[in-house]
């Protein structure tokens, strides 16, 4: 069974190696291309659940109109997931100064 885009993104719980990132990007691109052609509402749901900025995505798609939209969207999804990981890591209790005030 092929995984959907959200399942692929949820597996990312740490920074990825270049090879892992390239493999994931290829899988996401294929999945997104399929959604663009056959199930656009599900793509919109994926972007919403991943918290991708609609404004940034529109700008990116307009700036790179000759580039494969599925690739641009996959890159944006991956970038957003990496941002979430960094935020989680930086806000984990062990990384905060003054842990004596931690809950």
C-alpha positions as CSV (number, residue, x, y, z in Angstrom):
1,X,0.0,0.0,0.0
2,X,1.3,3.4,-0.9
3,X,1.5,6.0,1.9
4,X,-0.3,9.3,1.6
5,X,1.5,12.6,1.9
6,X,0.5,13.3,5.5
7,X,1.7,9.9,6.6
8,X,5.0,10.5,4.9
9,X,5.4,13.8,6.7
10,X,4.4,12.5,10.1
11,X,7.3,10.0,10.0
12,X,9.8,12.9,10.0
13,X,10.8,13.2,13.6
14,X,14.4,14.4,13.2
15,X,16.6,16.2,10.7
16,X,17.0,14.1,7.5
17,X,20.1,13.2,5.6
18,X,20.4,14.5,2.1
19,X,19.6,11.0,0.7
20,X,16.6,10.6,3.0
21,X,15.4,14.1,2.0
22,X,15.7,13.3,-1.7
23,X,13.8,10.0,-1.4
24,X,11.0,11.6,0.6
25,X,10.8,14.5,-1.8
26,X,10.4,12.1,-4.8
27,X,7.7,10.2,-2.9
28,X,5.9,13.4,-2.0
29,X,6.2,14.8,-5.5
30,X,4.6,11.7,-7.0
31,X,1.8,11.7,-4.4
32,X,1.1,15.4,-4.9
33,X,1.1,15.1,-8.7
34,X,-1.5,12.4,-8.3
35,X,-3.6,14.6,-6.0
36,X,-3.3,17.6,-8.4
37,X,-4.7,15.4,-11.2
38,X,-7.3,13.3,-9.3
39,X,-8.1,14.7,-5.9
40,X,-7.4,18.4,-5.5
41,X,-9.6,18.8,-2.3
42,X,-7.4,16.2,-0.6
43,X,-4.3,18.2,-1.6
44,X,-5.8,21.3,0.0
45,X,-6.5,19.3,3.2
46,X,-2.9,18.0,3.3
47,X,-1.5,21.6,2.9
48,X,-3.9,22.8,5.6
49,X,-3.0,20.0,8.0
50,X,0.7,20.6,7.4
51,X,0.2,24.3,8.1
52,X,1.7,25.5,4.8
53,X,1.2,29.2,4.2
54,X,-1.2,29.7,1.3
55,X,0.3,33.1,0.7
56,X,3.9,31.8,0.5
57,X,2.8,28.8,-1.7
58,X,0.9,31.1,-4.2
59,X,3.9,33.4,-4.4
60,X,6.3,30.5,-5.0
61,X,4.1,29.0,-7.7
62,X,3.8,32.3,-9.4
63,X,7.5,33.0,-9.3
64,X,8.4,29.6,-10.7
65,X,5.5,29.1,-13.1
66,X,7.7,26.9,-15.4
67,X,8.7,24.5,-12.6
68,X,6.7,21.4,-11.8
69,X,4.0,22.5,-9.3
70,X,4.2,19.1,-7.5
71,X,7.9,19.5,-6.9
72,X,7.4,23.0,-5.5
73,X,4.6,21.9,-3.2
74,X,6.6,18.9,-2.0
75,X,9.5,21.1,-1.2
76,X,7.3,23.5,0.7
77,X,5.7,20.6,2.7
78,X,9.1,19.2,3.5
79,X,10.4,22.7,4.5
80,X,7.4,23.2,6.8
81,X,7.9,19.9,8.5
82,X,11.5,20.6,9.1
83,X,10.5,24.0,10.6
84,X,8.2,22.2,13.0
85,X,11.0,19.8,14.0
86,X,13.3,22.6,14.8
87,X,10.6,24.4,16.8
88,X,9.9,21.2,18.8
89,X,13.6,20.7,19.5
90,X,14.2,24.2,20.6
91,X,11.2,24.3,22.8
92,X,11.8,20.9,24.5
93,X,12.3,21.2,28.3
94,X,16.0,20.3,28.1
95,X,16.7,23.2,25.7
96,X,15.1,26.0,27.6
97,X,17.2,28.2,30.0
98,X,15.8,28.4,33.5
99,X,14.3,24.9,33.8
100,X,13.4,25.7,37.4
101,X,10.3,27.4,36.1
102,X,9.3,24.5,33.8
103,X,6.0,22.9,34.4
